[in-house]
């Protein structure tokens, strides 16, 4: 599903930029994969921006207190 992923963190939210997203990948698949903290280290997702032309996705996680 993905070729590579990079993580960027700032004080307000955490984001993951995914490149190499296949044409068969949709927002629901990404949400299922990245919302499970135990499975993928993810967490509650605020937004998923899927750019099919660039074969990439940006996942923005909800801010949580104490992060």
C-alpha positions as CSV (number, residue, x, y, z in Angstrom):
1,X,0.0,0.0,0.0
2,X,2.8,2.5,0.7
3,X,6.4,3.0,-0.4
4,X,7.5,5.2,2.5
5,X,6.2,7.3,5.4
6,X,7.7,10.2,7.3
7,X,6.5,11.7,10.5
8,X,6.4,15.4,11.4
9,X,5.5,16.6,14.9
10,X,4.8,20.0,16.2
11,X,3.2,21.3,19.4
12,X,-0.4,21.1,18.3
13,X,-0.7,17.9,16.2
14,X,1.0,14.9,14.7
15,X,1.1,14.2,11.0
16,X,2.2,11.3,8.8
17,X,2.9,11.9,5.1
18,X,2.6,8.7,3.1
19,X,4.0,8.4,-0.4
20,X,3.4,5.6,-3.0
21,X,-0.3,5.3,-2.2
22,X,-1.8,2.7,-4.6
23,X,-4.9,3.4,-6.7
24,X,-6.8,0.7,-4.7
25,X,-6.2,2.5,-1.4
26,X,-9.0,4.7,0.0
27,X,-9.6,6.9,3.0
28,X,-11.3,4.1,5.0
29,X,-8.4,1.8,4.5
30,X,-6.0,4.4,5.8
31,X,-8.3,5.2,8.7
32,X,-8.5,1.6,9.8
33,X,-4.7,1.1,9.6
34,X,-3.7,4.3,11.4
35,X,-6.4,4.8,14.0
36,X,-5.4,1.7,16.0
37,X,-2.7,2.7,18.5
38,X,-1.9,-0.9,19.3
39,X,-1.6,-2.1,15.7
40,X,0.2,0.8,14.1
41,X,1.1,3.3,16.9
42,X,-1.5,5.7,15.5
43,X,-4.5,7.1,17.3
44,X,-7.6,9.2,16.8
45,X,-7.5,10.8,13.3
46,X,-8.6,14.4,12.7
47,X,-8.3,14.5,8.9
48,X,-7.0,12.4,6.0
49,X,-6.0,14.3,2.8
50,X,-5.7,11.8,0.0
51,X,-4.0,13.1,-3.2
52,X,-4.4,10.4,-5.9
53,X,-2.6,12.4,-8.6
54,X,0.5,12.6,-6.3
55,X,0.0,9.1,-4.9
56,X,0.2,10.4,-1.4
57,X,-1.8,10.9,1.7
58,X,-1.4,13.2,4.7
59,X,-2.9,11.9,8.0
60,X,-3.4,14.5,10.7
61,X,-4.0,13.0,14.2
62,X,-6.2,14.7,16.8
63,X,-4.3,16.6,19.5
64,X,-4.3,14.9,22.9
65,X,-3.4,16.5,26.2
66,X,0.0,15.4,27.5
67,X,1.5,14.9,24.0
